[in-house]
Amino acid sequence: MPIQKIQDLLGKDAESLLAHKCETFSKDLLHNPSPDFIDKVFLDSNRNPQVLKSLTAIRNHGRLAGTGYMSILPVDQGIEHTAGASFSKNPMYFDPENIIKLALEAGSNAVATTFGVLAAVARKYAHKIPFIVKLNHNELLTYPTKYDQIMFGSVEDAWNLGATAVGATIYFGSEQSDGQIIEVSQAFERAHELGMATVLWCYTRNNAFKKDGVNYETAADITGQANHLGVTIQADIIKQKLPDVNGGFTKIDFGKTDPLMYSKLTSDNPIDMCRYQVANCFMGRAGLINSGGESNGASDLAETVKHAVINKRAGGSGLIVGRRAFQRPFNEGVELLHAVQDVYLAKEIDLA
């Protein structure tokens, strides 16, 4: 995609995003995505050679191979949001093979999905695209809804499916978060022993985080701290929602803060808020991939390209886009994912 097309899609936000200079965390402090990212960041870590091999396999697959950036297709919404709600717009994805076909056709770095999906097609596809097996889910049938995650299989089972990595969700801030932290940290330790990389869906959930009509579950300060907890349990890649607000700790009046968090380390610019997330990922040592979010129809392409620009210029490592791709005709889903990848391939778009 030409840079002019990207600018057109950004519309009125083009100037504020493409010309922004970050004056919070200097880009010189970051561990930036690059072709030799694994050598520079992980070679001196405790990750064994098999984990390094797995991390490299993810970064060296698809259209973004060798750039240090990642475009991942996640399709676990059949459990997390019900299969009917997720696949009604495009029923072909009730068949899990089509999920893998979309990721392959789009040139994704990896596909992240459930035990059931990957078990159904593992022999045919595990050697063709890196699998990220999602270990746990919120099963969504319990009423009223609870913010818990249940293990749907073992790390060993993921390894037997030929997985390159395992993924898991922790709902930081929920009543069940203590157990989730213990359970997922133990699973990640075992995954590393077996040579698999680890990806953490690093979300925050608490009804008290919603105040005066604003949802601070996506605040820069709160999500940043969630990221810091995620890398502390040795997640190699952090998946997080883009921040769209700040000051959650101060508005809700809990946690520990410093005025510099809001006056020096962040600003109202979305790139600066995202950079705060990157900084909390040990200055980018764990790659930050931001999620695409729900599909809004015609605006999906422009919104997703905007998210990619924010993530890339902030120092992030890519996007993980699901519903906006698979809730539309197959070819249009491929085009949307290609548009995301084109942002990361565009040399004109650099670190802020």
Sequence and secondary structure as in RCSB ss.txt:
>XXXX:A:sequence
MPIQKIQDLLGKDAESLLAHKCETFSKDLLHNPSPDFIDKVFLDSNRNPQVLKSLTAIRNHGRLAGTGYMSILPV
DQGIEHTAGASFSKNPMYFDPENIIKLALEAGSNAVATTFGVLAAVARKYAHKIPFIVKLNHNELLTYPTKYDQI
MFGSVEDAWNLGATAVGATIYFGSEQSDGQIIEVSQAFERAHELGMATVLWCYTRNNAFKKDGVNYETAADITGQ
ANHLGVTIQADIIKQKLPDVNGGFTKIDFGKTDPLMYSKLTSDNPIDMCRYQVANCFMGRAGLINSGGESNGASD
LAETVKHAVINKRAGGSGLIVGRRAFQRPFNEGVELLHAVQDVYLAKEIDLA
>XXXX:A:secstr
  HHHHHHHHGGGHHHHHS    SS GGGS    TTHHHHHTTTSS  HHHHHHHHHHHTSSTTTTSS EEEEEE
 HHHHTTHHHHHTTSGGGGSHHHHHHHHHHHT SEEEE HHHHHHHHHHHTTTS EEEE EE    SSS     E
E S HHHHHHTT SEEEEEEEETSTTHHHHHHHHHHHHHHHHHTT EEEEEEEE  GGGEETTEEGGGBHHHHHH
HHHHHHHTT SEEEE    B  HHHHHT S   THHHHTS  SSHHHHHHHHHHTTTTTTSEEEEE  S  GGGH
HHHHHHHHHHHHHHT  EEE  HHHHTS HHHHHHHHHHHHHHHH TTS   
